[in-house]
Amino acid sequence: MVTARRSAWVPHAVLIAGLMLVLFPIYVAFVASSHELSDILEAPMSLVPGSHLVANFAEALTAGTAKTSGVPVTAMLLNSLVMALVIAAGKILISLPSAYAVVFFRFPLRRVCFWAIFVTLMLPVEVRIIPTYKIVADLSLIDTYGGLTLPLVASATATLLFRQFFLTIPDELVEAAKIDGAGPWRFLIDTVIPLSRTNIAALFVILFIYGWNQYLWPLLVTNSPRMTTIVIGIRQMIGNGDTQTEWHIVMATALLAIMPPVLVVLLMQRWFVRGLVEAEK
Amino acid sequence: MERRVVFSGWVCPAVLLTPQLLVTIVFFFWPAGQAVLQSLRGGDAFGLATRFVGTDNFSRLFADPDYLASFGITAFFSFAVALLALAPGLLLAVMADRVVKGAAFYKTVLLMPYAIAPAIAGVLWMFLFNPTIGVLAAGLRAGGIEWNYLLDGYQAMGLVILAAAWKQISYNFLFFLAGLQAIPLSLIEASAIDGASPRRRFWTIIFPLLAPTSFFLIVVNIVYAFFDTFGVIHNVTQGGPAKATEILVYKVWYDGIVGLDLGGSAAQSVVLMAIVIGLTAVQFRFIERRVHYA
């Protein structure tokens, strides 16, 4: 064995330093969300948790802050949840069939269709924001869930992953299905979709996080406070000098914004790690 | 790679492809085309009409010292973020690969920042370094450093780099760990038998074998720093102070949405598209190489 030798404590020491680097900002946010504002402003704030955790979270969830025109964080969480779910489900629902068509059929313009979809990988929404905004405005989708999600659904990551997976399905399975008289629809529903279950789970995790954490696009396309997502909402809670930022509420909101995607990653770690490493290959 | 056995007919694939093609055309090709057209047009002083101005927007862009400065800022920012996210990612992956006890726990915690939005990472670090109430800012001040990132451009740059890199360490850790675990143990054992120290084994065996992973991650990290960090900048510095942290993506947004210079902003979009296509091409070359060696 080459491992487990003299200085076994070095890796642990480095890893613990890594854990502290990762956890420290989150811990400080947690401590701040458990204090009253006056405790935070009495700099430097104590790093021992205070006693207002429940009160602060309750205030964030039900009332928000004065700066966000009283939109409670519950509403923002709901918007974020809808956005993340629609983006994740939407991408999977449109890309599984199109990958199936590209892999299991020969038809005219097949390559053109594949490249037309594939090229979207190259241009993230960030580089075409203003023209996309104009089109969404022309379709009167500003301040709607459709406008929030559809432009982000138009991307090929999921299509590419499904295509790679479908290429590994043995030809014998297709032949067997054909001999049994199964058509393309039957084969899709009875064989391909059940085989893709873990891939779908992995993609769902990655796309949920991608959707939840969107920033630039929701910032542009939502004007009404009622459509604000939580990641955007936090920015609006932070003052620019004229009024005191309610940091205890801001930090509670930050933790609320972090929790859903972190929970998804922790609970579905196996699929997530696999999906991430596969998706980027 | 192609399949041998396939279904025939074109109606079925057409039906299956329609939703994705439709969304792609409406929300991708149409706006991308508009961006290119828009970049060749300019508005009159009253914003009432636009006319074809050819490459004026581009020559104006590259004559603008602010834009060139933004290029420099973006290059520095991306390089620093990539370096600061890659080095700890690699170090932690090497260490996590060596431990047996607690490996799963370390991995789980180190993955957490991946799930955190860059914008939120920005808020967390901004709170730590807030000039008046930040816990770490107080520490810096106690150490005799005049800390105020709202006034000092270098400090602002340091803060956004830190926040952006922190979030990306997870991703690099995960890929380096996967890369390390793919290295055959027999190679490492052979060199250990030959008497190579752990340090020597790392630099002569492990690090070269990680090269494909590293190249891939460098490109991914630069793309991340270019495009996904808008939320960090917008939350922490708004491109300031005095445009010290105005990266290209922030400038596209600012000039187009706040400054209402649609032609100039579209020209910037086109330049960004060219950069992404270039980076993607580089990435594909390395992926090809990796397939070749595998």
Interface residues (C-beta under 8 A of the other chain):
Chain A: V2 T3 A4 R5 A8 V10 P11 H12 V14 L15 G18 L19 L21 V22 L23 F24 P25 I26 V28 A29 A32 I40 L41 A43 P44 M45 L47 L93 I94 S95 P97 S98 Y100 A101 V102 V103 F104 F105 R106 F107 P108 R110 C113 A116 I117 T120 L121 M122 L123 P124 E126 V127 R128 I129 I130 P131 T132 K134 I135 V136 L150 P151 V153 A154 S155 A156 T159 L167 D171 V174 E175 K178 G183 P184 W185 F187 I209 W212 N213 Q214 Y215 L216 L219 L220 V231 I232 I234 R235 I238 W247 V250 M251 A254 A257 I258 P261 V262 V264 V265 L266 Q269 F272 V273 L276 V277 E280 K281
Chain B: M1 R3 R4 V5 V6 F7 S8 G9 W10 C12 P13 A14 L16 L17 P19 Q20 L21 V23 T24 I25 V26 F27 F28 F29 W30 P31 A32 G33 Q34 A35 Q38 P88 L91 L92 M95 A96 R98 V99 V100 G102 Y106 T108 V109 L110 L111 M112 P113 Y114 A115 I116 A117 P118 A119 I120 A121 V123 L124 W125 F127 L128 T132 I133 G134 V135 A138 G139 W166 I169 S170 Y171 L174 F175 A178 L185 I188 E189 A192 P198 R201 F216 V220 F227 D228 F230 G231 H234 N235 V249 V252 W253 G256 I257 L262 S265 A266 S269 L272 M273 V276 I277 T280 I287
